[in-house]
Amino acid sequence: MALAGSMAAAATSTLLLLLLLLATATHGAAADTVSPPASPEAAALLNLSAALGDPSGYLSTHWTHDTAFCSWPRLSCDADGSRVLSLDLSGLNLSGPIPAAALSSLSHLQSLNLSNNILNSTFPEGLIASLKNLRVLDFYNNNLTGALPAALPNLTNLVHLHLGGNFFSGSIPRSYGQWSRIKYLALSGNELTGEIPPELGNLTTLRELYLGYFNSFTGGIPPELGRLKELVRLDMANCGISGVVPPEVANLTSLDTLFLQINALSGRLPPEIGAMGALKSLDLSNNLFVGEIPASFVSLKNLTLLNLFRNRLAGEIPEFVGDLPNLEVLQLWENNFTGGVPAQLGVAATRLRIVDVSTNRLTGVLPTELCAGKRLETFIALGNSLFGSIPDGLAGCPSLTRLRLGENYLNGTIPAKMFTLQNLTQIELHDNLLSGELRLDAGVVSPSIGELSLYNNRLSGPVPVGIGGLVGLQKLLVAGNRLSGELPREIGKLQQLSKADLSGNLISGEIPPAIAGCRLLTFLDLSGNRLSGRIPPALAGLRILNYLNLSHNALDGEIPPAIAGMQSLTAVDFSDNNLSGEVPATGQFAYFNATSFAGNPGLCGAFLSPCRSHGVATTSTFGSLSSASKLLLVLGLLALSIVFAGAAVLKARSLKRSAEARAWRLTAFQRLDFAVDDVLDCLKEENVIGKGGSGIVYKGAMPGGAVVAVKRLPAMGRSGAAHDDYGFSAEIQTLGRIRHRHIVRLLGFAANRETNLLVYEYMPNGSLGEVLHGKKGGHLQWATRYKIAVEAAKGLCYLHHDCSPPILHRDVKSNNILLDAEFEAHVADFGLAKFLRGNAGGSECMSAIAGSYGYIAPEYAYTLKVDEKSDVYSFGVVLLELIAGRKPVGEFGDGVDIVQWVRMVTGSSKEGVTKIADARLSTVPLHELTHVFYVAMLCVAEQSVERPTMREVVQILTDLPGTAAAAAATAIDAPSHGSGKEQDRSAEMQQQDGSRESPPQQDLLSI
């Protein structure tokens, strides 16, 4: 038995030993399979990943030891799988300096794309010596600084170089004329200066050259560029060049796109351009050109876009312009052209879509064949001296969306079929000599018409019942005509109507109570007619009505008390009627003056003659006193006031001396985990993150880990003048008690005799203005912009409507809207905030202009009268900034701000928003874009009474029309920057070269 046990134990031990050896061998084989020796290229890629800031963790997630490096995304290798040939890390939000050491190890690299990140520092010149095989180098849209490397042409194989959208400074090195194979060179969107080197004319293989936008060159266009025979696209827009266009450009016979707009080019248009037969897009707008359009332009048969607006051109528009067969866009506005619009315009150009010849000196009749191709969308000819009737072909154009022919001498009747065009949204025929009746058939009129501007004509007859069919109408402007008869009750069907001006006509009868159905009405003017009867109390149902003018009629009876209770009213006029009874003294009526009720002998009370009760005049106790008694009483009260004022001054001085003796003192508005010394430690130059009109802002890290922003302001002057405290008192009074999600939170403040400090919560993404107008503005996509708009509106709404007393900001601008880590908006900087004393409807006269240029409401700049509507105007400017991506001033010429520019370009029509939309935006739902634009234009209305309140802004802004499906169906695809990308003006090129059947709202025209 013992022997058997020993044998069994030996067998077991042998078996275990064999199993152990087998496992060891298997593990070794597996190890050899999974972890081969590391490749130098793989090591370089991993070092690259480690050196870059990668907030999404994309590289660390996808580049691992578990797989062969040639299978990693964002790169490609040679056939052997041993060398990286192409590396594309674009759009990953990578940060930090470009890792030159890691990239230099990829010596076989042929294509390197690091575009659309936030890489910083200077260009790593070490790459030039290491990556000799590079053919494509793309660093577009980063934060690179310093000079352009002069040694870059040592990359002799380079075909594609894109360094645009950075902060490179200095001049373009002359050595950049040495490449022998380059086809694409983009240096646009930097801060380059100096002259454009003539050596660029040596790049005979070049096909695309982009030098415009944000650069500021001196001198003109080098004639040597005429040697670039292969050049297809030349974009030198908005880069400060001046002088004449050299005749050598005629040698660019392959060129299809020439963009020279927004410069200071002068002289006559070079006739040599006519030799550029391949030219499709020509934009010479916003320059100083003089003279006539050269006759040689007749040869530009491939031209699709011709923009010559905003120059000093004169003479007649040549007839041959109407014979250019491929013309789609013709914009000649704001010149000095005379003669007529070419009679055959539209006959040969069957794809004509946009014609704008406004603000010239044109005469003659309108062309009859403008819509021969059935594709015309926009025709603008306002501000000329055109006469004659509206052609039937134009009035019946099925594709027409905008028709603006105001301020001319057009006569005849308005064709009825114009009102049936299903795509038409804007009709402007004001200030003409049009006559006859308005013919509207409710069953066939277009529901898409949003504006009907016919004021100051000679129209007659009744206001047609069919007007109720214009269900999409937002503006009805028919003042200054001869319309008669009663106002039809069908007007109440216009539920989208926001402004109705029917003043200065011959309308009679009673005001129809049905007008209260126009729930969105903010402006109603029925003055200067023959209306009679009583004012309908139903008007009180217009909850957001700001302006009501019923003057110069024959209305009788009392003013309905319900109208006096309308909190939205800011201006009324009941003068020159037959009204009687007591003027209500409640609600908003307490703030109106006597002129609003003058010319009504039967009215009494308020600012008018006192009302009598049962024929007996009432007398007051004070009125029964003698004159001497009254004088003694007044003098006694005055003496008491002086005594109390003196005591208050002495007390204030005592408190001031006491406070000064305590040195620094920290006042907290919530529990704080830091002391005043921690705040003072932040006040270092290296911590400065901003400088504003009323102080310097520092970033500070507190001992407990909290990060704060500290705003330093000078203390109140020794003179003690309260208005010299640089906004400190206003900010403390306002922010100290405010708690709202979209108002920047004041944590506390510290003060001594010399300095005042405000301690705010820190906003890591800075201000909206810095982000939107900086090189990162392209990353601020539409969904984020819309969210910011709504959140900022809610913050202002809280100040205006939920604080007691209401608070005015008085300096609303994009730089005062701060963004937290999630890009949530917070309204900031109350250095100019003031309280509205008394009731919400009051206004205040300020002693000095406050606010920022470009944001100040018109009435404030001239009258110094301010109310909540001043903030509303400024917020409307911010909305336009979000839509257009442009600063409020400085980009549109002398004396022109963003509001004026938008009105000129779009005609204040929602359908024109695509002409101003930020080209950096990717897909944008059209219904959202137009809706925000509609709100913006309400906010920047010239008359403050026409602007909505901030509460209404929030309501309208958040009440988006349409559905998600509609949004997807009408999205705008803005140009993107990929391979073969175009620059900031690529919208125009896409418009010309893209599908001809694309929806009209996808076009972003050259502005």
Buried (B, 14 or more C-beta within 10 A) or exposed (E): EEEEEEEEEEEEEEEEEEEEEEEEEEEEEEEEEEEEEEBEBBEBBBBBBEBBEBEEEBBEEEBEEEEEBBEBEBBBBEEEEEBBBBBBBBBBEBBBBBBBBBBBBBBBBBBBBBBBBBBBBBBBBEBBEBBEBBBBBBBBBBBBBBBBBBEBBBBEBBBBBBBBBBBBBBBBBEBBBBBEBBBBBBBBBBEBBBBBBBBBBBBEBBBBBBBBBBBEBEEBBBBBBBBBEBBBBBBBBBBBBBEBBBBBBBBBEBBBBBBBBBBEBBEBBBBBBBBBEBBBBBBBBBBEBBEBBBEBBBBBBBBBBBBBBBBEBBEBBBBBBBBBEBBBBBBBBBBEBBBBBBBBBBBBBBBBBBBBBBBBEBBBBBBBBBBBBEBBBBBBBBBBEBBEBBBEBBBBBEBBBBBBBBBBBBBBBBBBEBBBBEBBBBBBBBBBEBBBBBBBEBEEBBEBBBBBBBBBBEBBBBBBBBBBBBBBBBBBBBBBBEBBBBBBBBBBBBEBBBBBBBBBBBBBBBBBBBBBBBBBBBBBBBBBBEBBBBBBBBBBBBEBBBBBBBBBBEBBBBBBBBBBBBEBBBBBBBBBBBBBBBBBEEBBBBBBEEEBBBBBEEBBBBBBEEEEEEEEEEEEEEEEEEEEEEEEEEEEEEEEEEEEEEEEEEEEEEEEEEEEEEEBEBEEBEEBEBBBEBBBBBBEEEBBBBEBBBBBBBBBBBEEEBEBBBBBBBBBEEEEEEEEBBBBBBBBBBBEEBEBEBBBBBBBBBBBBEBBBBBBBBBEBBBBBBBBBBBBBBBBBBEBBBBBBBBBBBBBBBBBBEBEEBBBBBBBBBBBBBBBEEBBBBBBBBBBBBBBEEEBBBBBEBEEEBBBEBBBBBBBEEEBBBBBBBBBBBBBBBBBBBBBBBBBBEBBEEEEBBBBBBBBBBBBBBBBBBBBBBBBBEBBBBBBBBBBBBBBBBBBBEBBBBBBBBBBBBBBBEEBEBEEEEBEEBBBBBBBBEEEBBBBBBBBBBBBBEEEEEBBBBBBBBB
